[in-house]
Amino acid sequence: MMQVQEVVTAEQIREFLQLPIRLYKNTPQWIRPLDADVESVFDKEKNKTFRHGECTRWLLLDDSGKTIGRVAAFIDQKTVNKGNDQPTGGMGFFECIDNQEAAFLLFDQCKTWLQQKGMEAMDGPINFGNRDRWWGLQVEGYDREPNYQCNYNFPYYKDFFEAYGFQVYFYQLTFGRKIMGPLSGKLWDKAALVAKDPNYRFEFMPKIDLKKLADNIRYIYNKAWANRGEIPELTETQAAHIVKQMKPIMDKHLLWFGYYKDEPIVFFLSLPEVNQVFKHVNGKLDLTGKLKFLWHTWRKTNRKAFGILFGVVPEHQGKGVDGAIIMAFRKLMQEDYLRYDEYEMNWIGDFNSKMVKVAEQITPDVVKKHATYRKLFDESKPFKRYPLMG
């Protein structure tokens, strides 16, 4: 008989981390996440979401005591009711053998725990914290390696989620292309239009100023995004923490801002895709892992960059600044700074038609697709997808 156990001991934590290694041992595209990154989600000292939320996690064992599944469930009081018709919690970090009964036991565990906390629905698989990490179930693009802190999973997981009654709340699209090659003429037209106004300027950070970087990110992010449904405002502390985490891998040539009369109005932020380095360290940044990281960084073996944030403040949307900043970035990457060969744009919600159009002008190729699912506990209630952005 299968048994669900809450993760509380050091041995259970080790099993939580080791299970995916066994499951994906014959899947060459899978890149093992850093143990420290996964564990930081469940660390009350490191994950500030615990200040206004709670989470727990479980293992699933078969009748011989072997771990065959894992999952976590969580509640973030900042998003429980924001943009929702019902109190909604979350589940994530799901891994399981190809057995629907086992998967449903894990889903049931999350549902029961969340119902006991007053929840009436659950989203998943999502993160207990920032939306740009561990968010969504991969449903397309299994032939490509995952980007840093992005989910990669077996195709059969999709069948489990949908058979259980999860429905697609929204899709997250990853667009990808070679650095070299033409871009849409629409981007050139937008850049030419904006160039007529000398009050606009677009540049990468000539010198990385961490406080200025955090302030600019927070300012643009909150104006562009934080009025949307469940998306909470980015606090000063959170922005500083994001920048602190980015610092070890930053390339200033990938951090672009646009200004109007010296006020930040658009960002186009990318990073070196460090999973291309971390895939060599086997999940551990111990001494050996750090030496491997330094060696690959020094040798510049990573030739891939990926976009993490793109946003325009409402006052300057529709004026062509998206095209202007992309074309400024293009000139540097294709003519002056020949550092990268591949580029991917992560986490573009299908509800954000404007951003999808911008991405399609850079490349029409969707190379990966993730689904954020929602399960209503009362299935007689009408299901609503995430609202489209106006």
Secondary structure as UniProt FT lines:
FT   STRAND          3..6
FT   HELIX           10..23
FT   TURN            24..26
FT   TURN            28..29
FT   HELIX           35..41
FT   TURN            44..46
FT   HELIX           48..52
FT   STRAND          53..61
FT   TURN            63..64
FT   STRAND          67..76
FT   TURN            77..79
FT   TURN            82..83
FT   STRAND          88..96
FT   HELIX           100..116
FT   TURN            117..118
FT   STRAND          121..124
FT   TURN            131..132
FT   STRAND          137..140
FT   TURN            142..143
FT   TURN            148..149
FT   HELIX           156..164
FT   STRAND          167..178
FT   HELIX           185..194
FT   TURN            195..196
FT   TURN            198..199
FT   STRAND          200..204
FT   HELIX           210..224
FT   TURN            225..227
FT   TURN            229..230
FT   HELIX           236..246
FT   HELIX           247..249
FT   HELIX           252..254
FT   STRAND          255..260
FT   TURN            261..262
FT   STRAND          263..272
FT   HELIX           275..278
FT   TURN            279..283
FT   HELIX           287..299
FT   STRAND          304..312
FT   HELIX           314..316
FT   TURN            317..320
FT   HELIX           321..331
FT   HELIX           332..336
FT   STRAND          342..349
FT   TURN            350..351
FT   HELIX           353..362
FT   STRAND          366..376
FT   TURN            379..380
//
